[in-house]
Amino acid sequence: MPAVTETREAVEKLGQSTYKWGFETEIEMDMAPKGLNEDIIRLISTRKEEPEWMLEWRLAAFATWQAMREPTWAKVSYPPIDYQDLHYYAAPRRKPGPKSLEEVDPELLRTYEKLGIPLHEQALLAGVELPEGETARPPVAVDAVFDSVSVATTFRKTLEEAGVIFCPISEAVKDHPELVRKYLGSVVPAGDNFFAALNSAVFTDGSFVYVPKGVRCPMELSTYFRINARNTGQFERTLIVVEEGASVSYLEGCTAPMRDENQLHAAVVELVAMDDASIKYSTVQNWYPGDEEGRGGIYNFVTKRGACRGARSKISWTQVETGSAITWKYPSCILQGEGSVGEFYSVAVTNNCQQADTGTKMIHIGRNTRSTIIAKTISAGRSDSTYRGLVRVQPKASGARNFTQCDSLLIGDQCGAHTVPYIESRNMAARIEHEATTSKISEDQLFYCRQRGLSEEDAVGLIVNGFCRDVLKELPMEFAVEAQKLLQISLEGSVG
Amino acid sequence: MSQFLEISGLKARIDADGQEKQILRGVDLSIPPGEVHAIMGPNGCGKSTLSYVLAGREDYEVTAGSVLFKGQDLLAMEPEERAAAGLFLAFQAPVELPGVNNANFLRTAVNAVRRARGQDELDAVAFLKLARTAAKELSMAPDMLKRNVNVGFSGGEKKRNEVLQMTMLEPSFAILDETDSGLDVDALRIVAEGVNRLRSPQFSALVITHHQKLLDYLVPDRIHVMAQGRIILSGGPELAREIDREGYTKFLAEAEAA
């Protein structure tokens, strides 16, 4: 088939140029020496001016980690990682703790501008071009994390007036120790798994959100993560606590420069929702995926978990995963409160040599708990994608209900899609439904679109976006538009 | 010579499960601007293949012949370039595009060809106004624009949707591949009226059909009979009535004898 040659040519031509976030910022960095030991952890803790309890927590996590082994059950393969060959701390060199945007290194701001992040409040308020049919949209507060540290957080004043705390977690450790001590590690314990333990020992920054009782957070909160420095790992830690009757919507986005070597990203995200609280957590993950031969790219080993502690609380995860060489990620919900609700909406795209093993865990503990899982997997090139999900109903979870739908779309004939659902029900009154489909973009569909004047790339984009619609519609408006474009870019050159 | 559409000695084959099958065996056909021609012929004679080859479907390999469309080498163009040049194919069996909003699809297509033709793109408001008017003229339910492309459409709805797309894309040459199949009398009339509205000195059409009924409404300028991959006979509108009365057998026998 000539189509195969064409595909190869198209992919070769596009190659790395398809990743337009691959630039590197020239900036003076403050780096810890390579390697991981107690001294490095002490150094991180000192640099962050942490209280003693935090250091002890880190050291305990480190001791736990040393006794653990890297998990091998996921359907991904990669050469062994040398954990001593990484920098565990890298920060832009500047005076610590900028008090306003004016104090932030202008080179950094330019980087974020390139990424399309509206850091400047003015620009945001002035309003970028609005999508059709929308007259106005609420502003978004942004926390920007550059390698290991948070460099700028916007709209803090507005949020403070509403009683919402939104700050780098390193600041929260100092300013709100009672909250951090109470909740940090309460959902994902330091020894939960290999990567979570590593993160607990060396995490450098991330976001902290606290929404007090009865407060609906007045705007979307957003964090942008950027890995820039060479040979560094990024280990951010996010903690979101939403009190009774309160709600928040939080977005995260991630990019990294193009590099030949692999970089490690091991984050931990913990969510806590009390009675009638709701948390919506959306991710657009676009770490550098590596080149078409599988060189370089981010190893994305992430532990995300939310605890629905209160009655009728709700946690909703929405993710669009297009980047990373390897993705290992299972955003989960522990449905403890009676009538609590967990949701997982996911689109995972793999192209070239990318590997993704992702899914969710819904643990039904309380009565009448409900969960919904919609997972869309798109594989192209020689990539491999696996949905791995667990639905567990505990003996006391009478009336628990789950609905799961897993759909896979294959592009080309060298990629793979796998679905591994685990269902464990210990309560006879629970209702669990699972649906799964696998399909290919048909030549008929492509030809139909092209006959109507669409280019092949546009046709694939349209069909893929249609396939993902159930998930994309869960994203906040500004992310949905971005995600649609991203899907198309990620699949460029994948058909011939 | 018409200078509009010139098909000469066109031969094409398809690779069916490893076996090469010659389907078009030398088609000659000329359609002048502003004319509607019909192709009739028994099943498997190559009518649909001709429409696919003209639209640029890659499964078919053209082994000989040429097609000039408004002076351009049509066979050298990508399917989307042919669409931009003004060629439209109303499919016999339009495909479903799950999750793709019909209006969004239509607008993307319209703006893609407008861009390629150097015209301004339509904004959402202008587009919707045009699309709603066109849909109404085809007696389509207003919610058809909101549904997913062809998903759950009845046979008649799919065909109307094809004519809606044709109206919006403003082609100069349309191929209607058995657009009348599966339509009841009322739907047939509505679809035919939709095509007739496009008729102008700048619009030509090639109508592939089995039935006289559609041709009663469309009144073609020329009728061609196709058999075994060739046009074996051409004539005026009266030819269709003759075929309707006597079937293809007589013409096939005559062609073989000749």
Interface residues (C-beta under 8 A of the other chain):
Chain A: A3 E132 G133 S442 E443 D444 Q445 F447 Y448 C449 R450 Q451 R452 G453 L454 S455 E456 D458 L462 I463 N465 G466 F467 C468 R469 D470
Chain B: A55 G56 R57 E58 D59 E78 P79 E80 R82 A83 A84 F88 L89 F91 P94 V95 L97 P98 G99 V100 F105 T108 A109 V110 A112 V113 A116 D123 A124 N148 Q165 L169
